[in-house]
Amino acid sequence: MSQYYEAVGRRKESTARVRLADGSGKFLVNEKEGPAYFTRMGDLADILRAFATVGQEPMKYDVTVKVMGGGPTGQTEAVRLGLSRALVLINADWTSALRKSGLLTRDARVKERKKPGLKKARKAPTYTKR
């Protein structure tokens, strides 16, 4: 793996570092095969949607991902964003297609912090009159 493109994707508490290089279609996530790591139905297809959007075959590239933190949804979306950003580094002309599909937009929604006097971020203790 001599020449590669690297990008970072984040979502909720997850961070994914994605490396994209010319190759034979290997997809490794934390040293595991892609389907073995993302076992939920549709997660891997959601990640690889970036390739379809720009009209590229995933088999032309080797993808290596280091992902940490968060849960399955956050990690899936972090990898998807990182992959999209890496594709833009390969060819800047793909930016408009990826942006139109919503693949380059960082989803800034995170868990709201707990407030004092409440049980969770917004859930208040049960009101009792007496």
Backbone atoms as SQL, in Angstrom:
CREATE TABLE atoms (id INTEGER PRIMARY KEY, chain TEXT, resi INTEGER, resn TEXT, atom TEXT, x REAL, y REAL, z REAL);
INSERT INTO atoms VALUES
  (1, 'A', 1, 'MET', 'N', 0.861, -1.181, 0.000),
  (2, 'A', 1, 'MET', 'CA', 0.000, 0.000, 0.000),
  (3, 'A', 1, 'MET', 'C', 0.898, 1.231, 0.000),
  (4, 'A', 2, 'SER', 'N', 1.298, 1.667, -1.170),
  (5, 'A', 2, 'SER', 'CA', 2.215, 2.801, -1.242),
  (6, 'A', 2, 'SER', 'C', 1.463, 4.123, -1.255),
  (7, 'A', 3, 'GLN', 'N', 0.666, 4.376, -2.281),
  (8, 'A', 3, 'GLN', 'CA', -0.089, 5.632, -2.388),
  (9, 'A', 3, 'GLN', 'C', -1.510, 5.408, -1.877),
  (10, 'A', 4, 'TYR', 'N', -1.897, 6.164, -0.836),
  (11, 'A', 4, 'TYR', 'CA', -3.257, 6.022, -0.327),
  (12, 'A', 4, 'TYR', 'C', -3.813, 7.393, 0.041),
  (13, 'A', 5, 'TYR', 'N', -5.132, 7.444, 0.168),
  (14, 'A', 5, 'TYR', 'CA', -5.828, 8.663, 0.563),
  (15, 'A', 5, 'TYR', 'C', -6.490, 8.389, 1.905),
  (16, 'A', 6, 'GLU', 'N', -6.313, 9.297, 2.855),
  (17, 'A', 6, 'GLU', 'CA', -6.816, 9.075, 4.202),
  (18, 'A', 6, 'GLU', 'C', -7.758, 10.203, 4.598),
  (19, 'A', 7, 'ALA', 'N', -8.852, 9.840, 5.242),
  (20, 'A', 7, 'ALA', 'CA', -9.821, 10.836, 5.718),
  (21, 'A', 7, 'ALA', 'C', -10.427, 10.343, 7.021),
  (22, 'A', 8, 'VAL', 'N', -10.952, 11.287, 7.789),
  (23, 'A', 8, 'VAL', 'CA', -11.547, 10.976, 9.088),
  (24, 'A', 8, 'VAL', 'C', -13.038, 11.285, 9.033),
  (25, 'A', 9, 'GLY', 'N', -13.835, 10.394, 9.593),
  (26, 'A', 9, 'GLY', 'CA', -15.269, 10.612, 9.712),
  (27, 'A', 9, 'GLY', 'C', -15.682, 10.465, 11.159),
  (28, 'A', 10, 'ARG', 'N', -16.598, 11.324, 11.616),
  (29, 'A', 10, 'ARG', 'CA', -17.066, 11.241, 12.999),
  (30, 'A', 10, 'ARG', 'C', -18.590, 11.281, 13.022),
  (31, 'A', 11, 'ARG', 'N', -19.144, 10.607, 14.054),
  (32, 'A', 11, 'ARG', 'CA', -20.591, 10.615, 14.276),
  (33, 'A', 11, 'ARG', 'C', -20.837, 10.198, 15.713),
  (34, 'A', 12, 'LYS', 'N', -21.615, 10.973, 16.465),
  (35, 'A', 12, 'LYS', 'CA', -21.861, 10.729, 17.881),
  (36, 'A', 12, 'LYS', 'C', -20.526, 10.571, 18.603),
  (37, 'A', 13, 'GLU', 'N', -20.259, 9.425, 19.203),
  (38, 'A', 13, 'GLU', 'CA', -18.997, 9.224, 19.923),
  (39, 'A', 13, 'GLU', 'C', -17.986, 8.423, 19.093),
  (40, 'A', 14, 'SER', 'N', -18.299, 8.160, 17.835),
  (41, 'A', 14, 'SER', 'CA', -17.449, 7.314, 16.995),
  (42, 'A', 14, 'SER', 'C', -16.506, 8.140, 16.127),
  (43, 'A', 15, 'THR', 'N', -15.312, 7.614, 15.927),
  (44, 'A', 15, 'THR', 'CA', -14.333, 8.213, 15.028),
  (45, 'A', 15, 'THR', 'C', -13.785, 7.113, 14.135),
  (46, 'A', 16, 'ALA', 'N', -13.763, 7.376, 12.829),
  (47, 'A', 16, 'ALA', 'CA', -13.258, 6.393, 11.874),
  (48, 'A', 16, 'ALA', 'C', -12.170, 7.021, 11.019),
  (49, 'A', 17, 'ARG', 'N', -11.028, 6.341, 10.931),
  (50, 'A', 17, 'ARG', 'CA', -9.946, 6.772, 10.044),
  (51, 'A', 17, 'ARG', 'C', -9.945, 5.814, 8.860),
  (52, 'A', 18, 'VAL', 'N', -10.226, 6.342, 7.672),
  (53, 'A', 18, 'VAL', 'CA', -10.409, 5.516, 6.478),
  (54, 'A', 18, 'VAL', 'C', -9.242, 5.744, 5.518),
  (55, 'A', 19, 'ARG', 'N', -8.631, 4.656, 5.073),
  (56, 'A', 19, 'ARG', 'CA', -7.570, 4.727, 4.067),
  (57, 'A', 19, 'ARG', 'C', -8.054, 4.030, 2.810),
  (58, 'A', 20, 'LEU', 'N', -7.888, 4.724, 1.685),
  (59, 'A', 20, 'LEU', 'CA', -8.357, 4.231, 0.399),
  (60, 'A', 20, 'LEU', 'C', -7.153, 4.127, -0.523),
  (61, 'A', 21, 'ALA', 'N', -6.937, 2.968, -1.128),
  (62, 'A', 21, 'ALA', 'CA', -5.815, 2.775, -2.047),
  (63, 'A', 21, 'ALA', 'C', -6.277, 1.917, -3.218),
  (64, 'A', 22, 'ASP', 'N', -5.588, 2.055, -4.352),
  (65, 'A', 22, 'ASP', 'CA', -5.873, 1.173, -5.486),
  (66, 'A', 22, 'ASP', 'C', -5.578, -0.258, -5.072),
  (67, 'A', 23, 'GLY', 'N', -6.448, -1.180, -5.482),
  (68, 'A', 23, 'GLY', 'CA', -6.223, -2.561, -5.056),
  (69, 'A', 23, 'GLY', 'C', -7.233, -3.512, -5.626),
  (70, 'A', 24, 'SER', 'N', -7.539, -4.537, -4.831),
  (71, 'A', 24, 'SER', 'CA', -8.347, -5.650, -5.324),
  (72, 'A', 24, 'SER', 'C', -9.713, -5.747, -4.653),
  (73, 'A', 25, 'GLY', 'N', -10.120, -4.736, -3.885),
  (74, 'A', 25, 'GLY', 'CA', -11.442, -4.763, -3.284),
  (75, 'A', 25, 'GLY', 'C', -11.495, -5.259, -1.856),
  (76, 'A', 26, 'LYS', 'N', -10.356, -5.280, -1.163),
  (77, 'A', 26, 'LYS', 'CA', -10.365, -5.695, 0.248),
  (78, 'A', 26, 'LYS', 'C', -11.002, -4.593, 1.088),
  (79, 'A', 27, 'PHE', 'N', -11.834, -4.985, 2.041),
  (80, 'A', 27, 'PHE', 'CA', -12.473, -4.029, 2.949),
  (81, 'A', 27, 'PHE', 'C', -12.221, -4.512, 4.366),
  (82, 'A', 28, 'LEU', 'N', -11.258, -3.889, 5.061),
  (83, 'A', 28, 'LEU', 'CA', -10.884, -4.301, 6.408),
  (84, 'A', 28, 'LEU', 'C', -11.289, -3.225, 7.405),
  (85, 'A', 29, 'VAL', 'N', -11.974, -3.649, 8.475),
  (86, 'A', 29, 'VAL', 'CA', -12.348, -2.743, 9.554),
  (87, 'A', 29, 'VAL', 'C', -11.754, -3.309, 10.835),
  (88, 'A', 30, 'ASN', 'N', -10.857, -2.556, 11.465),
  (89, 'A', 30, 'ASN', 'CA', -10.170, -3.011, 12.687),
  (90, 'A', 30, 'ASN', 'C', -9.612, -4.431, 12.519),
  (91, 'A', 31, 'GLU', 'N', -8.907, -4.651, 11.413),
  (92, 'A', 31, 'GLU', 'CA', -8.250, -5.933, 11.103),
  (93, 'A', 31, 'GLU', 'C', -9.228, -7.072, 10.797),
  (94, 'A', 32, 'LYS', 'N', -10.531, -6.779, 10.673),
  (95, 'A', 32, 'LYS', 'CA', -11.529, -7.808, 10.329),
  (96, 'A', 32, 'LYS', 'C', -12.101, -7.498, 8.954),
  (97, 'A', 33, 'GLU', 'N', -12.647, -8.506, 8.307),
  (98, 'A', 33, 'GLU', 'CA', -13.343, -8.292, 7.035),
  (99, 'A', 33, 'GLU', 'C', -14.584, -7.430, 7.286),
  (100, 'A', 34, 'GLY', 'N', -14.966, -6.613, 6.323),
  (101, 'A', 34, 'GLY', 'CA', -16.113, -5.716, 6.461),
  (102, 'A', 34, 'GLY', 'C', -17.393, -6.410, 6.895),
  (103, 'A', 35, 'PRO', 'N', -17.824, -7.482, 6.196),
  (104, 'A', 35, 'PRO', 'CA', -19.068, -8.159, 6.592),
  (105, 'A', 35, 'PRO', 'C', -19.003, -8.784, 7.980),
  (106, 'A', 36, 'ALA', 'N', -17.795, -9.157, 8.436),
  (107, 'A', 36, 'ALA', 'CA', -17.660, -9.745, 9.768),
  (108, 'A', 36, 'ALA', 'C', -17.777, -8.671, 10.850),
  (109, 'A', 37, 'TYR', 'N', -17.389, -7.436, 10.526),
  (110, 'A', 37, 'TYR', 'CA', -17.445, -6.360, 11.522),
  (111, 'A', 37, 'TYR', 'C', -18.834, -5.724, 11.560),
  (112, 'A', 38, 'PHE', 'N', -19.366, -5.378, 10.386),
  (113, 'A', 38, 'PHE', 'CA', -20.699, -4.769, 10.308),
  (114, 'A', 38, 'PHE', 'C', -21.708, -5.865, 9.991),
  (115, 'A', 39, 'THR', 'N', -22.236, -6.493, 11.048),
  (116, 'A', 39, 'THR', 'CA', -23.093, -7.658, 10.862),
  (117, 'A', 39, 'THR', 'C', -24.564, -7.291, 10.673),
  (118, 'A', 40, 'ARG', 'N', -24.954, -6.073, 11.070),
  (119, 'A', 40, 'ARG', 'CA', -26.362, -5.695, 10.908),
  (120, 'A', 40, 'ARG', 'C', -26.713, -5.551, 9.429),
  (121, 'A', 41, 'MET', 'N', -27.936, -5.934, 9.102),
  (122, 'A', 41, 'MET', 'CA', -28.380, -5.904, 7.722),
  (123, 'A', 41, 'MET', 'C', -28.418, -4.467, 7.192),
  (124, 'A', 42, 'GLY', 'N', -27.791, -4.243, 6.062),
  (125, 'A', 42, 'GLY', 'CA', -27.838, -2.936, 5.419),
  (126, 'A', 42, 'GLY', 'C', -26.717, -1.990, 5.810),
  (127, 'A', 43, 'ASP', 'N', -25.982, -2.281, 6.886),
  (128, 'A', 43, 'ASP', 'CA', -24.912, -1.378, 7.321),
  (129, 'A', 43, 'ASP', 'C', -23.804, -1.282, 6.279),
  (130, 'A', 44, 'LEU', 'N', -23.340, -2.422, 5.785),
  (131, 'A', 44, 'LEU', 'CA', -22.256, -2.424, 4.811),
  (132, 'A', 44, 'LEU', 'C', -22.710, -1.795, 3.493),
  (133, 'A', 45, 'ALA', 'N', -23.939, -2.070, 3.096),
  (134, 'A', 45, 'ALA', 'CA', -24.478, -1.470, 1.870),
  (135, 'A', 45, 'ALA', 'C', -24.570, 0.043, 2.007),
  (136, 'A', 46, 'ASP', 'N', -24.916, 0.512, 3.204),
  (137, 'A', 46, 'ASP', 'CA', -25.007, 1.944, 3.462),
  (138, 'A', 46, 'ASP', 'C', -23.638, 2.604, 3.341),
  (139, 'A', 47, 'ILE', 'N', -22.613, 1.928, 3.835),
  (140, 'A', 47, 'ILE', 'CA', -21.247, 2.462, 3.749),
  (141, 'A', 47, 'ILE', 'C', -20.789, 2.508, 2.294),
  (142, 'A', 48, 'LEU', 'N', -21.025, 1.432, 1.557),
  (143, 'A', 48, 'LEU', 'CA', -20.543, 1.335, 0.177),
  (144, 'A', 48, 'LEU', 'C', -21.390, 2.144, -0.806),
  (145, 'A', 49, 'ARG', 'N', -22.457, 2.783, -0.307),
  (146, 'A', 49, 'ARG', 'CA', -23.298, 3.627, -1.155),
  (147, 'A', 49, 'ARG', 'C', -22.494, 4.764, -1.792),
  (148, 'A', 50, 'ALA', 'N', -21.418, 5.196, -1.113),
  (149, 'A', 50, 'ALA', 'CA', -20.587, 6.284, -1.636),
  (150, 'A', 50, 'ALA', 'C', -19.974, 5.897, -2.984),
  (151, 'A', 51, 'PHE', 'N', -19.557, 4.633, -3.128),
  (152, 'A', 51, 'PHE', 'CA', -18.982, 4.184, -4.395),
  (153, 'A', 51, 'PHE', 'C', -20.023, 4.235, -5.511),
  (154, 'A', 52, 'ALA', 'N', -21.233, 3.776, -5.216),
  (155, 'A', 52, 'ALA', 'CA', -22.293, 3.777, -6.226),
  (156, 'A', 52, 'ALA', 'C', -22.650, 5.197, -6.639),
  (157, 'A', 53, 'THR', 'N', -22.620, 6.127, -5.688),
  (158, 'A', 53, 'THR', 'CA', -22.978, 7.512, -5.971),
  (159, 'A', 53, 'THR', 'C', -22.027, 8.133, -6.983),
  (160, 'A', 54, 'VAL', 'N', -20.742, 7.812, -6.887),
  (161, 'A', 54, 'VAL', 'CA', -19.763, 8.394, -7.816),
  (162, 'A', 54, 'VAL', 'C', -19.522, 7.506, -9.030),
  (163, 'A', 55, 'GLY', 'N', -20.227, 6.373, -9.112),
  (164, 'A', 55, 'GLY', 'CA', -20.113, 5.489, -10.270),
  (165, 'A', 55, 'GLY', 'C', -18.833, 4.690, -10.312),
  (166, 'A', 56, 'GLN', 'N', -18.287, 4.361, -9.145),
  (167, 'A', 56, 'GLN', 'CA', -17.057, 3.568, -9.075),
  (168, 'A', 56, 'GLN', 'C', -17.377, 2.175, -8.540),
  (169, 'A', 57, 'GLU', 'N', -16.539, 1.236, -8.898),
  (170, 'A', 57, 'GLU', 'CA', -16.659, -0.120, -8.384),
  (171, 'A', 57, 'GLU', 'C', -15.846, -0.233, -7.101),
  (172, 'A', 58, 'PRO', 'N', -16.442, -0.748, -6.007),
  (173, 'A', 58, 'PRO', 'CA', -15.657, -0.927, -4.776),
  (174, 'A', 58, 'PRO', 'C', -14.495, -1.906, -4.971),
  (175, 'A', 59, 'MET', 'N', -14.568, -2.747, -6.010),
  (176, 'A', 59, 'MET', 'CA', -13.532, -3.745, -6.246),
  (177, 'A', 59, 'MET', 'C', -12.229, -3.124, -6.744),
  (178, 'A', 60, 'LYS', 'N', -12.263, -1.841, -7.141),
  (179, 'A', 60, 'LYS', 'CA', -11.050, -1.182, -7.630),
  (180, 'A', 60, 'LYS', 'C', -10.171, -0.677, -6.492),
  (181, 'A', 61, 'TYR', 'N', -10.719, -0.640, -5.265),
  (182, 'A', 61, 'TYR', 'CA', -10.001, -0.021, -4.154),
  (183, 'A', 61, 'TYR', 'C', -9.879, -0.972, -2.969),
  (184, 'A', 62, 'ASP', 'N', -8.781, -0.815, -2.244),
  (185, 'A', 62, 'ASP', 'CA', -8.626, -1.464, -0.945),
  (186, 'A', 62, 'ASP', 'C', -8.977, -0.429, 0.111),
  (187, 'A', 63, 'VAL', 'N', -9.881, -0.778, 1.009),
  (188, 'A', 63, 'VAL', 'CA', -10.312, 0.136, 2.062),
  (189, 'A', 63, 'VAL', 'C', -9.864, -0.437, 3.407),
  (190, 'A', 64, 'THR', 'N', -9.128, 0.373, 4.165),
  (191, 'A', 64, 'THR', 'CA', -8.709, -0.023, 5.507),
  (192, 'A', 64, 'THR', 'C', -9.255, 0.999, 6.479),
  (193, 'A', 65, 'VAL', 'N', -9.948, 0.523, 7.511),
  (194, 'A', 65, 'VAL', 'CA', -10.609, 1.432, 8.456),
  (195, 'A', 65, 'VAL', 'C', -10.182, 1.102, 9.874),
  (196, 'A', 66, 'LYS', 'N', -9.891, 2.142, 10.644),
  (197, 'A', 66, 'LYS', 'CA', -9.721, 2.016, 12.092),
  (198, 'A', 66, 'LYS', 'C', -10.863, 2.824, 12.691),
  (199, 'A', 67, 'VAL', 'N', -11.754, 2.149, 13.398),
  (200, 'A', 67, 'VAL', 'CA', -12.908, 2.838, 13.984),
  (201, 'A', 67, 'VAL', 'C', -12.939, 2.557, 15.474),
  (202, 'A', 68, 'MET', 'N', -13.261, 3.602, 16.255),
  (203, 'A', 68, 'MET', 'CA', -13.306, 3.427, 17.707),
  (204, 'A', 68, 'MET', 'C', -14.418, 4.269, 18.297),
  (205, 'A', 69, 'GLY', 'N', -14.925, 3.825, 19.433),
  (206, 'A', 69, 'GLY', 'CA', -15.939, 4.567, 20.161),
  (207, 'A', 69, 'GLY', 'C', -17.338, 4.376, 19.606),
  (208, 'A', 70, 'GLY', 'N', -18.321, 4.680, 20.436),
  (209, 'A', 70, 'GLY', 'CA', -19.713, 4.650, 19.997),
  (210, 'A', 70, 'GLY', 'C', -20.257, 3.252, 19.794),
  (211, 'A', 71, 'GLY', 'N', -21.407, 3.190, 19.144),
  (212, 'A', 71, 'GLY', 'CA', -22.082, 1.922, 18.891),
  (213, 'A', 71, 'GLY', 'C', -22.156, 1.638, 17.408),
  (214, 'A', 72, 'PRO', 'N', -22.938, 0.649, 17.027),
  (215, 'A', 72, 'PRO', 'CA', -22.997, 0.232, 15.625),
  (216, 'A', 72, 'PRO', 'C', -23.443, 1.332, 14.664),
  (217, 'A', 73, 'THR', 'N', -24.474, 2.090, 15.025),
  (218, 'A', 73, 'THR', 'CA', -24.970, 3.129, 14.122),
  (219, 'A', 73, 'THR', 'C', -23.949, 4.239, 13.958),
  (220, 'A', 74, 'GLY', 'N', -23.389, 4.709, 15.061),
  (221, 'A', 74, 'GLY', 'CA', -22.398, 5.780, 14.992),
  (222, 'A', 74, 'GLY', 'C', -21.173, 5.359, 14.204),
  (223, 'A', 75, 'GLN', 'N', -20.733, 4.122, 14.406),
  (224, 'A', 75, 'GLN', 'CA', -19.557, 3.648, 13.682),
  (225, 'A', 75, 'GLN', 'C', -19.841, 3.515, 12.196),
  (226, 'A', 76, 'THR', 'N', -21.018, 3.005, 11.857),
  (227, 'A', 76, 'THR', 'CA', -21.390, 2.873, 10.446),
  (228, 'A', 76, 'THR', 'C', -21.367, 4.226, 9.752),
  (229, 'A', 77, 'GLU', 'N', -21.989, 5.216, 10.384),
  (230, 'A', 77, 'GLU', 'CA', -22.085, 6.530, 9.752),
  (231, 'A', 77, 'GLU', 'C', -20.743, 7.256, 9.751),
  (232, 'A', 78, 'ALA', 'N', -19.887, 6.994, 10.742),
  (233, 'A', 78, 'ALA', 'CA', -18.552, 7.593, 10.761),
  (234, 'A', 78, 'ALA', 'C', -17.707, 7.039, 9.612),
  (235, 'A', 79, 'VAL', 'N', -17.788, 5.728, 9.387),
  (236, 'A', 79, 'VAL', 'CA', -17.047, 5.107, 8.290),
  (237, 'A', 79, 'VAL', 'C', -17.566, 5.621, 6.955),
  (238, 'A', 80, 'ARG', 'N', -18.872, 5.763, 6.821),
  (239, 'A', 80, 'ARG', 'CA', -19.466, 6.268, 5.582),
  (240, 'A', 80, 'ARG', 'C', -18.963, 7.675, 5.257),
  (241, 'A', 81, 'LEU', 'N', -18.917, 8.545, 6.265),
  (242, 'A', 81, 'LEU', 'CA', -18.438, 9.915, 6.062),
  (243, 'A', 81, 'LEU', 'C', -16.954, 9.914, 5.709),
  (244, 'A', 82, 'GLY', 'N', -16.160, 9.113, 6.410),
  (245, 'A', 82, 'GLY', 'CA', -14.731, 9.041, 6.121),
  (246, 'A', 82, 'GLY', 'C', -14.454, 8.538, 4.713),
  (247, 'A', 83, 'LEU', 'N', -15.204, 7.540, 4.277),
  (248, 'A', 83, 'LEU', 'CA', -15.046, 6.992, 2.934),
  (249, 'A', 83, 'LEU', 'C', -15.402, 8.039, 1.879),
  (250, 'A', 84, 'SER', 'N', -16.472, 8.782, 2.113),
  (251, 'A', 84, 'SER', 'CA', -16.886, 9.819, 1.170),
  (252, 'A', 84, 'SER', 'C', -15.826, 10.907, 1.067),
  (253, 'A', 85, 'ARG', 'N', -15.265, 11.298, 2.215),
  (254, 'A', 85, 'ARG', 'CA', -14.221, 12.333, 2.209),
  (255, 'A', 85, 'ARG', 'C', -12.965, 11.841, 1.502),
  (256, 'A', 86, 'ALA', 'N', -12.633, 10.555, 1.651),
  (257, 'A', 86, 'ALA', 'CA', -11.464, 9.993, 0.974),
  (258, 'A', 86, 'ALA', 'C', -11.686, 9.962, -0.540),
  (259, 'A', 87, 'LEU', 'N', -12.908, 9.661, -0.969),
  (260, 'A', 87, 'LEU', 'CA', -13.213, 9.658, -2.405),
  (261, 'A', 87, 'LEU', 'C', -13.052, 11.053, -3.005),
  (262, 'A', 88, 'VAL', 'N', -13.412, 12.087, -2.237),
  (263, 'A', 88, 'VAL', 'CA', -13.253, 13.460, -2.714),
  (264, 'A', 88, 'VAL', 'C', -11.767, 13.793, -2.890),
  (265, 'A', 89, 'LEU', 'N', -10.911, 13.233, -2.027),
  (266, 'A', 89, 'LEU', 'CA', -9.471, 13.457, -2.170),
  (267, 'A', 89, 'LEU', 'C', -8.941, 12.828, -3.458),
  (268, 'A', 90, 'ILE', 'N', -9.543, 11.719, -3.881),
  (269, 'A', 90, 'ILE', 'CA', -9.131, 11.064, -5.124),
  (270, 'A', 90, 'ILE', 'C', -9.542, 11.910, -6.320),
  (271, 'A', 91, 'ASN', 'N', -10.801, 12.364, -6.328),
  (272, 'A', 91, 'ASN', 'CA', -11.309, 13.150, -7.455),
  (273, 'A', 91, 'ASN', 'C', -12.270, 14.201, -6.924),
  (274, 'A', 92, 'ALA', 'N', -11.895, 15.457, -7.008),
  (275, 'A', 92, 'ALA', 'CA', -12.710, 16.555, -6.478),
  (276, 'A', 92, 'ALA', 'C', -14.005, 16.757, -7.261),
  (277, 'A', 93, 'ASP', 'N', -14.078, 16.208, -8.476),
  (278, 'A', 93, 'ASP', 'CA', -15.300, 16.355, -9.285),
  (279, 'A', 93, 'ASP', 'C', -16.472, 15.576, -8.693),
  (280, 'A', 94, 'TRP', 'N', -16.191, 14.628, -7.809),
  (281, 'A', 94, 'TRP', 'CA', -17.248, 13.814, -7.200),
  (282, 'A', 94, 'TRP', 'C', -17.935, 14.536, -6.046),
  (283, 'A', 95, 'THR', 'N', -17.424, 15.700, -5.655),
  (284, 'A', 95, 'THR', 'CA', -17.953, 16.400, -4.479),
  (285, 'A', 95, 'THR', 'C', -19.445, 16.683, -4.610),
  (286, 'A', 96, 'SER', 'N', -19.871, 17.226, -5.756),
  (287, 'A', 96, 'SER', 'CA', -21.277, 17.627, -5.899),
  (288, 'A', 96, 'SER', 'C', -22.218, 16.419, -5.822),
  (289, 'A', 97, 'ALA', 'N', -21.839, 15.299, -6.421),
  (290, 'A', 97, 'ALA', 'CA', -22.686, 14.096, -6.376),
  (291, 'A', 97, 'ALA', 'C', -22.798, 13.567, -4.947),
  (292, 'A', 98, 'LEU', 'N', -21.671, 13.548, -4.234),
  (293, 'A', 98, 'LEU', 'CA', -21.687, 13.051, -2.856),
  (294, 'A', 98, 'LEU', 'C', -22.466, 13.997, -1.946),
  (295, 'A', 99, 'ARG', 'N', -22.307, 15.296, -2.169),
  (296, 'A', 99, 'ARG', 'CA', -23.017, 16.267, -1.344),
  (297, 'A', 99, 'ARG', 'C', -24.528, 16.186, -1.594),
  (298, 'A', 100, 'LYS', 'N', -24.910, 15.992, -2.856),
  (299, 'A', 100, 'LYS', 'CA', -26.328, 15.885, -3.208),
  (300, 'A', 100, 'LYS', 'C', -26.972, 14.671, -2.536),
  (301, 'A', 101, 'SER', 'N', -26.199, 13.597, -2.371),
  (302, 'A', 101, 'SER', 'CA', -26.703, 12.396, -1.706),
  (303, 'A', 101, 'SER', 'C', -26.633, 12.497, -0.186),
  (304, 'A', 102, 'GLY', 'N', -26.072, 13.594, 0.324),
  (305, 'A', 102, 'GLY', 'CA', -25.982, 13.790, 1.763),
  (306, 'A', 102, 'GLY', 'C', -24.860, 13.007, 2.420),
  (307, 'A', 103, 'LEU', 'N', -23.886, 12.565, 1.627),
  (308, 'A', 103, 'LEU', 'CA', -22.817, 11.735, 2.173),
  (309, 'A', 103, 'LEU', 'C', -21.635, 12.540, 2.697),
  (310, 'A', 104, 'LEU', 'N', -21.580, 13.835, 2.412),
  (311, 'A', 104, 'LEU', 'CA', -20.469, 14.660, 2.892),
  (312, 'A', 104, 'LEU', 'C', -20.870, 15.548, 4.060),
  (313, 'A', 105, 'THR', 'N', -22.120, 15.430, 4.508),
  (314, 'A', 105, 'THR', 'CA', -22.597, 16.267, 5.597),
  (315, 'A', 105, 'THR', 'C', -22.345, 15.575, 6.926),
  (316, 'A', 106, 'ARG', 'N', -21.632, 16.253, 7.818),
  (317, 'A', 106, 'ARG', 'CA', -21.342, 15.727, 9.154),
  (318, 'A', 106, 'ARG', 'C', -22.603, 15.863, 9.991),
  (319, 'A', 107, 'ASP', 'N', -23.123, 14.750, 10.503),
  (320, 'A', 107, 'ASP', 'CA', -24.317, 14.778, 11.344),
  (321, 'A', 107, 'ASP', 'C', -23.889, 15.184, 12.751),
  (322, 'A', 108, 'ALA', 'N', -24.238, 16.400, 13.153),
  (323, 'A', 108, 'ALA', 'CA', -23.732, 16.974, 14.400),
  (324, 'A', 108, 'ALA', 'C', -24.540, 16.573, 15.626),
  (325, 'A', 109, 'ARG', 'N', -25.582, 15.771, 15.437),
  (326, 'A', 109, 'ARG', 'CA', -26.414, 15.407, 16.591),
  (327, 'A', 109, 'ARG', 'C', -25.653, 14.496, 17.539),
  (328, 'A', 110, 'VAL', 'N', -25.600, 14.895, 18.794),
  (329, 'A', 110, 'VAL', 'CA', -24.966, 14.080, 19.825),
  (330, 'A', 110, 'VAL', 'C', -25.906, 14.002, 21.011),
  (331, 'A', 111, 'LYS', 'N', -25.599, 13.110, 21.946),
  (332, 'A', 111, 'LYS', 'CA', -26.448, 12.940, 23.117),
  (333, 'A', 111, 'LYS', 'C', -26.435, 14.208, 23.967),
  (334, 'A', 112, 'GLU', 'N', -27.618, 14.637, 24.381),
  (335, 'A', 112, 'GLU', 'CA', -27.740, 15.836, 25.205),
  (336, 'A', 112, 'GLU', 'C', -27.294, 15.542, 26.628),
  (337, 'A', 113, 'ARG', 'N', -26.635, 16.511, 27.247),
  (338, 'A', 113, 'ARG', 'CA', -26.112, 16.266, 28.591),
  (339, 'A', 113, 'ARG', 'C', -27.220, 16.251, 29.629),
  (340, 'A', 114, 'LYS', 'N', -26.956, 15.549, 30.745),
  (341, 'A', 114, 'LYS', 'CA', -27.899, 15.474, 31.847),
  (342, 'A', 114, 'LYS', 'C', -27.866, 16.786, 32.611),
  (343, 'A', 115, 'LYS', 'N', -29.057, 17.290, 33.006),
  (344, 'A', 115, 'LYS', 'CA', -29.151, 18.533, 33.762),
  (345, 'A', 115, 'LYS', 'C', -29.363, 18.230, 35.243),
  (346, 'A', 116, 'PRO', 'N', -28.850, 19.110, 36.106),
  (347, 'A', 116, 'PRO', 'CA', -29.046, 18.901, 37.547),
  (348, 'A', 116, 'PRO', 'C', -30.532, 18.980, 37.927),
  (349, 'A', 117, 'GLY', 'N', -30.945, 18.136, 38.848),
  (350, 'A', 117, 'GLY', 'CA', -32.336, 18.122, 39.293),
  (351, 'A', 117, 'GLY', 'C', -33.242, 17.268, 38.424),
  (352, 'A', 118, 'LEU', 'N', -32.732, 16.801, 37.282),
  (353, 'A', 118, 'LEU', 'CA', -33.521, 15.946, 36.400),
  (354, 'A', 118, 'LEU', 'C', -32.929, 14.534, 36.421),
  (355, 'A', 119, 'LYS', 'N', -33.746, 13.563, 35.980),
  (356, 'A', 119, 'LYS', 'CA', -33.275, 12.176, 35.957),
  (357, 'A', 119, 'LYS', 'C', -32.387, 11.907, 34.740),
  (358, 'A', 120, 'LYS', 'N', -32.781, 12.490, 33.592),
  (359, 'A', 120, 'LYS', 'CA', -31.973, 12.392, 32.369),
  (360, 'A', 120, 'LYS', 'C', -31.858, 13.808, 31.809),
  (361, 'A', 121, 'ALA', 'N', -31.609, 13.948, 30.527),
  (362, 'A', 121, 'ALA', 'CA', -31.435, 15.276, 29.948),
  (363, 'A', 121, 'ALA', 'C', -32.700, 16.127, 30.106),
  (364, 'A', 122, 'ARG', 'N', -33.870, 15.514, 29.919),
  (365, 'A', 122, 'ARG', 'CA', -35.126, 16.270, 30.008),
  (366, 'A', 122, 'ARG', 'C', -36.159, 15.659, 30.940),
  (367, 'A', 123, 'LYS', 'N', -35.984, 14.391, 31.307),
  (368, 'A', 123, 'LYS', 'CA', -36.980, 13.705, 32.143),
  (369, 'A', 123, 'LYS', 'C', -36.926, 14.221, 33.582),
  (370, 'A', 124, 'ALA', 'N', -38.022, 14.783, 34.034),
  (371, 'A', 124, 'ALA', 'CA', -38.084, 15.329, 35.391),
  (372, 'A', 124, 'ALA', 'C', -38.635, 14.274, 36.349),
  (373, 'A', 125, 'PRO', 'N', -38.319, 14.396, 37.641),
  (374, 'A', 125, 'PRO', 'CA', -38.905, 13.470, 38.613),
  (375, 'A', 125, 'PRO', 'C', -40.429, 13.631, 38.630),
  (376, 'A', 126, 'THR', 'N', -41.134, 12.575, 39.006),
  (377, 'A', 126, 'THR', 'CA', -42.588, 12.613, 39.039),
  (378, 'A', 126, 'THR', 'C', -43.073, 13.677, 40.020),
  (379, 'A', 127, 'TYR', 'N', -44.008, 14.506, 39.560),
  (380, 'A', 127, 'TYR', 'CA', -44.550, 15.558, 40.397),
  (381, 'A', 127, 'TYR', 'C', -45.578, 14.967, 41.360),
  (382, 'A', 128, 'THR', 'N', -45.436, 15.267, 42.643),
  (383, 'A', 128, 'THR', 'CA', -46.449, 14.862, 43.629),
  (384, 'A', 128, 'THR', 'C', -46.892, 16.089, 44.399),
  (385, 'A', 129, 'LYS', 'N', -48.198, 16.249, 44.515),
  (386, 'A', 129, 'LYS', 'CA', -48.723, 17.442, 45.192),
  (387, 'A', 129, 'LYS', 'C', -48.544, 17.335, 46.706),
  (388, 'A', 130, 'ARG', 'N', -48.732, 16.131, 47.245),
  (389, 'A', 130, 'ARG', 'CA', -48.589, 15.961, 48.701),
  (390, 'A', 130, 'ARG', 'C', -47.639, 14.839, 49.047);
